[in-house]
């Protein structure tokens, strides 16, 4: 089952590489597009920290250079591949607890690993669409 998620994360990497190369080729910096790109990469890094139970290593709307974005893409790809490679269907139903960042008073939430993966993949697609439209 995790092979389908690994395949989707490979697609994420391919899509993000296209976005990166396009942003690099533009004659002038597109600040909004670059911030959205950094944001979607941050979300991958933050969820990886949550599922591996390590401390958060970035913020959700962190400004980065394109070189820093590329480095985070590599780290995300390696981290998610390593994390998912031996997961079973049972593992995908494990609950992940985290603090919600979108409330005035953050509260503890939980979600299954599988639902987190689905959310993360759709979240990235949404923001890539915003980048392309900008």
C-alpha positions in Angstrom: 0.0 0.0 0.0 2.8 2.4 0.8 4.1 1.9 -2.7 1.3 4.0 -4.0 2.2 6.8 -1.6 5.9 6.5 -2.5 4.8 6.9 -6.2 2.8 10.0 -5.3 5.7 11.5 -3.5 7.9 10.8 -6.6 5.3 12.7 -8.6 5.5 15.5 -6.0 9.2 15.7 -6.5 8.9 15.7 -10.3 6.2 18.5 -10.1 8.2 20.5 -7.6 11.3 20.2 -9.8 9.3 21.7 -12.7 8.2 24.6 -10.5 11.7 25.2 -9.3 13.2 25.2 -12.8 10.5 27.6 -14.0 11.0 30.0 -11.1 14.8 29.9 -11.7 14.3 30.7 -15.4 12.2 33.8 -14.8 13.9 37.2 -15.5 12.7 38.6 -12.2 11.9 37.1 -8.8 8.2 36.2 -8.4 7.9 36.8 -4.6 4.4 35.4 -4.1 5.1 32.3 -6.2 8.4 31.7 -4.4 6.7 32.1 -1.0 4.0 29.6 -1.9 6.6 27.2 -3.1 8.5 27.5 0.1 5.3 27.0 2.0 4.4 23.8 0.3 7.9 22.5 0.9 7.7 23.6 4.6 4.5 21.7 5.0 6.2 18.5 3.8 9.0 19.1 6.2 6.7 19.9 9.1 4.6 16.7 8.5 7.7 14.6 8.3 8.8 16.0 11.6 5.4 15.2 13.1 5.3 11.6 11.8 8.9 10.9 12.8 8.3 12.6 16.2 11.2 15.0 15.8 11.2 18.7 16.6 9.9 21.0 13.9 12.8 22.4 11.8 11.0 25.2 10.0 8.0 27.5 10.0 5.0 27.3 7.7 5.5 30.5 5.8 9.3 30.7 5.8 11.0 32.8 3.1 13.7 30.8 1.3 16.0 31.4 -1.7 15.4 29.0 -4.6 18.7 27.2 -3.6 17.3 26.7 -0.1 14.0 25.4 -1.6 16.0 22.9 -3.7 17.9 21.7 -0.7 14.6 21.2 1.3 13.2 19.3 -1.7 16.1 16.9 -1.5 15.7 16.5 2.3 12.0 16.0 2.0 12.3 13.4 -0.8 14.9 11.4 1.2 13.0 11.7 4.5 9.7 10.6 3.1 11.1 7.8 1.1 13.0 6.4 4.1 9.9 6.9 6.4 7.4 5.2 4.0 9.5 2.4 2.6 8.5 -0.3 5.1 5.1 1.0 6.2 2.2 -1.4 6.2 -1.6 -0.8 5.8 -1.8 -1.1 9.6 0.9 1.5 10.1 -1.1 3.9 7.8 -4.0 3.8 10.4 -1.7 5.0 13.2 -2.9 8.2 14.8 -0.6 11.2 14.7 -1.1 13.9 17.4 -0.2 17.5 16.6 -1.0 21.0 17.6 -3.3 22.9 15.2 -1.6 26.1 14.0 -4.7 27.7 12.6 -6.5 28.6 15.8 -6.1 31.6 18.1 -5.4 29.0 20.9 -3.7 26.0 19.3 -5.2 22.7 20.4 -4.1 19.1 20.1 -5.5 17.3 17.1 -5.1 13.8 15.8 -5.3 12.3 12.3 -4.3 9.0 10.8 -1.0 8.8 8.9 -2.9 7.9 5.7 -5.2 10.9 6.0 -2.2 13.1 6.7 -0.5 11.8 3.5 -3.7 12.5 1.5 -4.0 16.0 2.9 -0.3 16.7 2.2 -0.4 15.6 -1.4 -3.6 17.6 -2.1 -2.3 20.6 -0.3 0.8 20.7 -2.5 -1.3 20.3 -5.7 -3.5 23.2 -4.6 -0.5 25.5 -4.1 1.3 24.4 -7.3 -1.9 25.5 -9.0 -1.7 28.9 -7.3 1.9 29.2 -8.4 1.1 28.4 -12.0 -1.8 30.9 -12.0 0.4 33.7 -10.6 
